[in-house]
Each structure stands twice: as C-alpha cells, then as structure tokens.
Amino acid sequence: MTARMFKDGGLQTTFDRDIIVFQGRVVGGSTVINNGICLRMKQEGLVHPDAEDVYDTWSRLGAPISEASLATSYQAIEQALNVAEIDPITGRNNGPHLLNGWEKYAAQSTDPKDQKAITAWFKKNYGPATADSECVYCGYCNTGCPYGRKKAMPESYLTHATSDARDKPARILDQAEATEILWAEGANGKRIAKAVEIMLPDGRKRTIRTRKGVVVAAGALASSNLLNASGILQSGTNISLNIACPVVALMPETTKVNAWNEDQMATYIDRGDFLIESHFQPPMSMAMLVPGWFEDHFERMQNYNHLVSAGVLFPADRLGYMDNGKLKLKIGEDELSLLRRALATMTKVHFLNGALEVYPALLLGQTLKNEMTDAQIDAFYESAIVEPDDVVLSSSHPHGGNAINEDPNKGVVDLNQRVHNTTNCYVADASVMPSCIRVNAQLTTMAMAHRAMAGKRRFG
C-alpha cells in the first residue's frame, strides 16, 4: 500500500536526493497517509513559550493573518474532526519512554529552553472515543487507517461533499491529473479561470469548463507545478520543510516493548528550536527505519521487540523552490548544526531511560554505546554529520510555494488566498504558508483552507 498510496511509491526526493519528501497520491491526499497529528502553530501549554511567533513572522513578511480568525477556524476543524488528546493506552510503550527519558534529561539540564520544554500526548483526529469509532492502535496509520477510525478527508469532508443528500454533490475524478488552468481575459485586466485541462489514466486529455471558479489544493509541490504550468510564473518559490530524522535505540532484554501494538506516534517534546516525537512502525516499515547494513541490520531487527524510537523534527525555512517540476532545497550549516544538537539530545534521552545502544539514521549505520559521555556523544555527531548525505532525512510537511502576501510582487495569493491578478482562482492548501510553521502542518493547512473558503461567497 505504501507503493500505491505515496507519490513515487514513497521515494520522492529533492532534486539532489538529500531529503525524502512524503506525499499522498490517493483520494484524500496526505491526510490519508499521515498519523493524524493535530497541532496548532501557537497554543499555550502545547507549544514552547519561547518558540518563534509565526503570526508575527507572517505579518513582517506581508501576510498579516489574524490569530483570532485562524483560531476560529482551528476550533471549527477540531470540532468537525473530533480532535482530542489520544488515550495513553494507545501509545503505552514507546510514548512514555520518550516522556520519561526527557524528564530525566531536563532535570539535569541548565538550558532554559529545556526547562520550559512542552511535553505532551498528541491531539489527533481520531473521532469520538466510542467503541465503534475509537482508535484501535494497530500501527498502520501511514498506509491509510484500515478500520476507518482516523477522520481523514475520505471519512469526513469528502463524504459530506459527495453525499446524495446535497443539492449538488461533488464528483471525484479518481486518477485524473490536472495539467493546466486555462484563462480568459477580464475587463479589468485580471485573468478569469475558464477551464482546467486534465489527463485521464489512459492518456486521454479532457477539458473541464468552470461554472464559477477553481480551487487548487494539490499540496505545496503539485500546486506550485500546476500554477506555474498555468502561467503563474512566480509560483513555486520559498518552499519550507519540517525535516525529520529518526533515532532508534535498543532496550535491555528485560524490557519488552511491543511498540508495534500501539499508535505509531503518541508523545512529543517541543524544545522551541526543534521537536522530538515518539515514532515506531510495524515490522516491515520499521525495517526501512532501522539503519545499518546486512548482518548489522539483521541483528538489530532480531531485537525488534526491544527497540524504541523517536524522531527529531527541525525547520528548513524558505530554502526550496520548484525547478522543472522538482523540488530543489539544500540545507546549510545552520540546519546541520541544529540537527547535530537535536540528535545528540535524543541520544542522551534514550540512554537516560535505560537504552543500551542507539542507532541514529546515519548512512554508515554507526552504533553509540551507553557508556559514552555527553561530550563524546556531542563530538560523535560533530564528526559524523558533515553534509546532508551523511544522514537520512525526510519530510512529510512541505509548505510554501504560493505564499500569501498583500503585495502581488512578493507573493502568489492575496490575504483571501485568491491568486493575484485573477478573479476566480483560489489556493487552499499548505502552499499558501509564507514561512515554516515548525510543527506538524496538517491542522494548520485545514484551518487556513477553512479561514479562506468556509462560509464565504468567493464565487458570487
């Protein structure tokens, strides 16, 4: 299912293959193949108090989005999708390992950011906690919830939109690729979206004429490609990624984890400059997550029931752009320095909670032992990570490319998310975000779309 539901079979990368970029290629998009995490980009008690205020950053960039208006949309989405903190039983093994290890780490740290760090169980769109709808924590979130419990788009908004009970139910053209928006010239010089060209699975082309307008919601990369192919030449710039890097650890034989039998991602630490998220996978997926080669990898997987895992998440802010349909994004020394520090921190957290060995996601598959001092751990990462090719990096949260900006010379869409110099073409996905929001982007993407479109008469 990974091969079928992920773009490029889960192997989509940046142009130079430094970073894997996960995206859904299924009805419902990336909401189907993610873990249902719902974090606001600013919320007291759930986001580090000293973290960047994204609203201020966006305002400085020319996108003064009202915190109050977006909060209203956050609330509406949370209510519609029954967003709530997950039950600790769903992450009873791997999740507490991260929280317990961090508590020990923070207790000995003198860094104010560590002292103020937020530790919490994730909020997710799993629906009401009733016997027929609550999460059964099977661990297969990333290939679509097999029990239909996660309220992704097919189980929520798309079901509503296509319901026969509606006056004009929506129609889904499965596997049809939008290739270009066609325009007519308006009386005021603004372009009017008059049709969309699509390609069907068998290669046939069709033109769908608009009745009122076009809403583009194909994600940061695909929306940028579509708009660029449609003559919006400034599209596809200033793309951001939240980049993840896993750190797996071996626990003693007396500690049986069985982390496969739970929610893949249960708890997190927000340190302000980076996040750490508990993260585990079913056996086949975990085999791709655990680093190492040949016999080393085989032996590590033999200890599957004694492994724990977490991933660090750090921002790459406005470093990318689309070039001939491919994302070009190169992280620099600032990002690598932050990555080294985050990986060293996660390694120490593992050891403080009893891990014997740590297997960071490095190309050479090195092992760190629990007798190493903090200084030795820091020195190890300084020497082991010199360039991005030294470490396995991925992102499930590309955003930007069609940034909101009041000035049409500095952004692609206006404050209402309408494409500048058009009358009836809107963008309602993560591509409108002017900068990196640092946390999981699912809820904010939904809230931005709600803020721009819900209850608004955008097409008359």
C-alpha positions in Angstrom: 0.0 0.0 0.0 3.0 2.3 0.5 3.8 1.9 -3.1 0.2 2.7 -4.2 -0.7 5.5 -1.8 2.5 7.5 -1.7 3.8 9.7 -4.5 6.6 7.9 -6.3 6.0 4.9 -4.0 7.3 6.8 -1.0 10.6 7.5 -2.8 10.0 11.1 -3.9 13.1 13.2 -3.1 14.5 16.6 -3.5 16.5 17.2 -6.7 19.8 16.0 -5.3 18.2 13.2 -3.3 19.2 14.7 0.1 15.7 14.6 1.5 12.8 12.2 1.0 9.5 14.1 0.7 6.4 12.0 1.5 3.1 12.9 -0.1 -0.1 11.1 -0.6 -1.3 10.2 -4.1 -4.7 8.9 -3.0 -8.1 10.4 -2.8 -7.9 12.5 0.4 -4.2 13.2 -0.2 -1.7 13.3 2.7 -4.5 13.3 5.3 -4.9 9.5 4.5 -1.2 8.6 4.9 -0.2 10.6 8.0 -0.6 10.0 11.7 -3.5 12.3 12.4 -1.5 14.7 14.5 -3.3 18.0 15.0 -1.2 20.8 16.5 -1.9 24.5 16.2 1.2 26.6 15.3 0.7 28.6 18.5 -1.2 27.3 21.6 -0.4 27.9 25.3 0.6 24.7 27.0 1.1 22.8 23.8 3.8 24.9 22.0 7.0 26.1 23.6 6.5 29.6 25.0 9.8 30.8 23.5 9.3 29.4 20.1 9.0 31.8 17.1 5.7 33.5 16.9 4.7 32.5 13.4 1.9 35.1 13.2 4.5 37.9 13.8 6.8 36.4 11.2 4.0 36.2 8.6 3.0 39.8 9.3 6.5 41.0 8.8 6.6 39.1 5.5 3.5 40.9 4.3 0.8 38.3 5.3 -0.9 39.7 8.4 -3.2 36.8 9.2 -5.3 37.4 12.2 -4.6 35.0 15.1 -8.2 35.3 16.2 -9.6 34.4 12.8 -7.4 31.4 12.4 -8.2 30.3 16.0 -11.9 30.3 15.0 -11.0 28.0 12.0 -8.8 25.8 14.2 -11.8 25.3 16.5 -14.2 24.6 13.7 -11.9 21.9 12.2 -11.2 20.4 15.6 -14.9 20.1 16.3 -15.7 18.7 12.9 -13.0 16.0 13.1 -13.4 15.3 16.8 -9.8 16.3 17.5 -8.8 15.3 21.1 -5.8 14.1 23.0 -5.2 10.5 22.4 -5.7 7.9 25.2 -2.4 7.0 26.8 -3.2 3.3 26.3 -2.8 3.7 22.6 0.9 4.6 23.0 1.6 2.8 26.2 5.2 1.6 25.4 7.1 3.8 23.1 5.3 7.1 24.0 6.1 7.0 27.8 9.7 6.1 27.0 10.2 9.5 25.4 8.5 11.4 28.2 10.3 9.5 31.0 13.7 10.0 29.3 13.1 13.7 28.7 12.1 14.2 32.3 15.5 12.8 33.4 17.3 14.8 30.8 15.6 18.1 31.7 16.2 17.5 35.4 20.0 17.7 34.8 20.0 20.4 32.2 20.8 24.1 32.8 19.4 25.2 29.5 16.3 27.4 29.9 14.8 26.0 26.7 15.0 22.5 28.2 13.3 23.7 31.4 10.4 25.3 29.5 10.0 22.5 27.0 6.5 21.2 26.4 5.9 17.5 27.0 2.5 16.2 25.9 0.5 13.4 24.3 -0.6 14.3 20.8 -4.0 15.5 19.8 -5.4 13.7 16.8 -8.4 13.5 14.5 -9.5 10.0 15.6 -13.1 10.8 16.2 -15.1 10.3 19.4 -13.9 7.7 21.9 -16.7 5.3 21.4 -16.4 1.5 20.8 -17.2 1.7 17.1 -15.0 4.7 16.3 -12.1 5.0 18.7 -8.6 4.2 17.6 -7.6 0.5 17.9 -3.9 1.4 17.7 -2.9 -1.1 15.1 0.1 0.9 13.9 -0.8 1.2 10.2 -1.7 4.9 10.1 0.8 5.6 7.3 -0.9 3.3 4.8 -4.4 4.5 5.5 -6.4 3.6 8.6 -7.7 0.0 7.8 -10.6 0.5 10.3 -11.7 3.9 9.1 -11.3 5.4 12.5 -9.0 8.3 11.6 -11.1 11.2 10.3 -9.1 11.8 7.2 -10.7 13.6 4.2 -12.4 10.5 2.8 -14.1 9.8 6.1 -15.1 13.4 6.7 -15.3 16.3 4.3 -15.2 14.3 1.1 -18.0 12.0 2.3 -20.0 15.2 3.1 -19.2 16.8 -0.2 -20.2 13.8 -2.3 -23.4 12.9 -0.3 -26.5 12.4 -2.4 -28.3 14.4 0.3 -26.7 17.5 -1.0 -28.3 19.7 -3.7 -25.2 19.5 -5.9 -23.0 16.7 -4.7 -19.3 16.9 -5.6 -17.9 14.4 -8.2 -14.5 12.9 -7.7 -12.4 12.1 -10.8 -10.1 9.4 -9.4 -6.6 9.3 -11.0 -7.3 12.3 -13.2 -4.3 14.6 -13.3 -4.9 18.4 -13.6 -2.3 19.7 -16.0 -3.2 23.3 -16.7 -5.7 26.1 -15.8 -6.9 27.9 -18.9 -7.7 31.6 -18.7 -9.8 34.3 -20.2 -9.0 38.0 -20.0 -11.4 40.0 -17.8 -12.5 43.6 -18.4 -10.2 44.9 -15.7 -7.1 43.1 -17.0 -7.4 40.3 -14.4 -7.4 36.7 -15.6 -10.6 34.6 -15.3 -10.1 30.8 -14.8 -12.4 29.4 -17.6 -11.4 25.7 -17.6 -9.0 23.1 -16.3 -7.2 20.6 -18.6 -6.9 17.1 -17.2 -5.3 13.8 -18.3 -7.0 10.5 -17.6 -5.2 7.3 -16.6 -5.3 6.0 -20.2 -3.6 9.1 -21.5 -6.7 10.8 -22.9 -7.0 14.6 -22.4 -10.2 16.4 -21.4 -11.1 20.0 -20.7 -13.5 20.7 -17.8 -15.1 24.2 -18.1 -15.6 26.1 -14.9 -19.0 27.1 -13.7 -17.8 29.5 -11.1 -14.1 29.1 -10.4 -11.2 26.9 -9.5 -9.8 26.0 -6.1 -6.3 24.5 -6.2 -5.5 22.1 -3.3 -2.8 19.7 -4.5 -0.2 20.4 -1.9 2.9 22.6 -1.8 4.8 20.9 -4.7 2.0 19.8 -7.0 0.0 23.1 -6.6 3.2 25.0 -7.5 3.8 22.9 -10.6 0.2 23.3 -11.7 0.1 27.1 -11.2 3.5 27.5 -12.9 2.3 25.4 -15.9 -0.7 27.7 -16.0 1.3 30.9 -16.4 1.7 31.9 -12.7 5.4 32.1 -13.1 6.2 33.3 -9.6 4.7 30.1 -8.2 7.0 27.5 -6.6 9.4 29.7 -4.5 10.2 30.0 -0.8 9.2 26.4 0.0 9.8 25.2 3.6 10.1 21.7 5.0 9.8 20.3 8.5 12.6 17.8 8.3 12.6 14.6 10.3 15.4 12.2 11.3 14.8 9.0 13.3 16.9 7.7 16.3 16.3 4.1 17.2 17.5 2.6 20.5 17.9 -0.9 21.9 16.5 -1.6 25.4 17.6 -4.4 27.7 16.2 -7.9 27.3 14.2 -7.4 30.5 12.4 -4.5 28.8 9.9 -5.9 26.3 8.4 -3.0 24.4 6.0 -4.5 21.8 5.7 -1.0 20.4 4.1 -2.4 17.2 0.9 -2.9 19.1 0.1 0.8 19.5 -0.3 4.2 17.9 2.8 4.9 15.8 3.2 8.5 17.2 2.0 9.2 20.7 4.0 11.8 22.5 6.2 14.8 21.8 8.7 17.3 23.2 8.7 20.9 21.9 12.0 22.4 22.8 11.4 25.6 20.9 14.0 25.3 18.2 13.3 21.6 17.4 10.7 18.9 18.3 11.1 15.3 19.3 8.3 12.9 18.5 7.9 9.3 19.6 7.8 7.2 16.5 7.5 3.5 15.8 6.5 1.3 12.9 5.1 -2.2 12.1 7.9 -4.7 11.3 8.3 -4.1 7.5 8.2 -0.3 7.8 10.5 -0.5 10.8 13.0 -2.4 8.8 13.3 0.6 6.5 13.6 2.9 9.5 16.3 1.0 11.3 19.7 1.9 9.9 22.6 -0.5 9.3 23.8 -2.8 6.6 23.5 -6.6 6.1 24.3 -8.6 9.2 24.2 -5.5 11.4 20.7 -4.6 10.2 19.6 -8.3 10.5 20.7 -8.4 14.2 19.0 -5.1 15.0 15.7 -6.3 13.6 16.1 -9.6 15.5 15.7 -7.4 18.6 12.5 -5.8 17.2 10.5 -6.3 20.5 13.2 -4.5 22.4 13.6 -1.4 20.2 12.3 2.1 20.9 12.3 5.0 18.5 11.8 8.7 18.3 12.4 11.3 15.6 13.7 14.8 15.7 11.9 17.5 13.7 13.6 20.7 12.6 12.7 23.6 10.2 14.2 24.4 6.8 12.7 27.8 6.3 12.0 29.1 2.8 15.1 27.3 1.3 13.4 25.5 -1.6 12.0 26.2 -5.0 10.5 24.2 -7.8 12.6 23.7 -11.0 11.2 21.8 -13.9 8.8 20.0 -11.6 11.3 19.0 -9.0 12.0 20.5 -5.5 15.4 22.0 -5.1 16.3 22.5 -1.5 19.7 22.5 0.1 20.1 22.8 3.9 23.2 24.6 5.1 25.4 24.7 8.2 22.8 26.4 10.4 20.4 23.5 9.8 23.1 20.8 10.1 24.2 22.3 13.4 20.7 22.2 14.8 20.3 18.6 13.5 23.5 17.5 15.3 22.4 19.1 18.5 18.9 17.6 18.3 20.3 14.1 17.5 22.7 14.3 20.4 19.9 15.4 22.7 17.7 12.5 21.6 20.6 10.0 22.1 21.1 11.2 25.7 17.4 10.9 26.3 17.5 7.3 25.2 20.4 6.4 27.4 19.0 8.2 30.4 15.9 6.0 30.2 17.9 2.7 30.0 18.9 2.2 26.4 22.0 0.0 25.8 22.7 1.2 22.2 21.5 3.9 19.9 21.2 3.7 16.1 20.9 7.1 14.6 19.8 7.3 10.9 23.3 7.7 9.5 24.5 6.4 6.2 27.3 4.3 7.7 25.0 2.8 10.4 27.2 3.6 13.4 26.3 2.4 16.9 26.6 4.6 20.0 27.0 2.8 23.4 25.6 3.8 26.7 29.0 4.2 28.4 29.7 7.2 26.2 29.8 10.6 28.0 27.7 13.6 26.9 30.9 15.2 25.5 31.7 12.1 23.5 28.1 12.0 22.1 28.4 15.6 21.0 31.8 15.0 19.4 30.5 12.0 17.6 27.7 13.9 15.8 30.1 16.8 15.0 32.4 14.4 13.1 29.7 12.0 11.7 27.5 14.7 10.0 29.4 16.9 7.7 26.9 17.2 4.9 23.3 16.1 4.3 24.4 12.9 2.5 25.7 11.6 5.8 22.3 11.3 7.3 18.8 10.0 6.3 16.4 12.9 6.2 12.7 13.0 5.3 9.8 15.4 5.4 6.0 14.9 5.5 5.3 18.6 5.8 6.3 20.6 2.7 4.6 24.0 2.7 5.0 27.3 0.9 5.5 27.9 -2.8 2.4 30.0 -3.3 2.8 32.3 -0.3 0.2 34.8 0.9 1.3 38.4 0.5 -0.5 41.7 0.2 2.0 42.7 -2.5 1.5 40.8 -5.7 5.2 41.3 -6.4 6.1 39.3 -3.3 3.5 36.6 -3.1 1.3 34.4 -5.2 -2.1 34.8 -3.4 -3.7 37.6 -1.5 -5.0 37.6 2.1 -8.1 35.7 0.9 -5.9 33.1 -0.8 -7.0 34.2 -4.3 -4.3 34.1 -6.9 -3.1 37.7 -7.5 -4.4 39.3 -10.7 -7.2 36.7 -11.1 -10.9 36.9 -10.3 -11.9 33.3 -9.5 -8.8 31.1 -8.7 -8.0 30.3 -5.1 -5.4 28.1 -3.4 -6.5 26.2 -0.3 -3.5 24.0 0.8 -0.2 24.2 2.6 1.4 26.0 -0.3 0.0 29.4 0.9 2.0 29.4 4.1 4.6 32.3 3.9 7.2 30.6 6.2 7.9 27.4 8.0 5.5 26.8 10.9 7.9 24.3 12.7 5.2 21.9 13.9 3.1 19.3 12.0 1.2 21.2 9.3 -2.0 19.1 8.9 -4.3 21.1 11.2 -2.9 24.5 10.1 -3.4 23.5 6.4 -7.0 22.6 7.1 -7.6 25.8 9.2 -6.1 28.0 6.5 -8.4 26.5 3.9 -11.4 26.9 6.3 -10.5 30.5 7.0 -10.3 31.3 3.3 -13.3 29.4 2.0 -15.8 28.2 4.6 -18.9 30.3 4.7 -17.5 32.8 2.2 -19.2 33.6 -1.1 -16.0 33.6 -3.1 -17.7 32.9 -6.4 -20.7 35.2 -6.0 
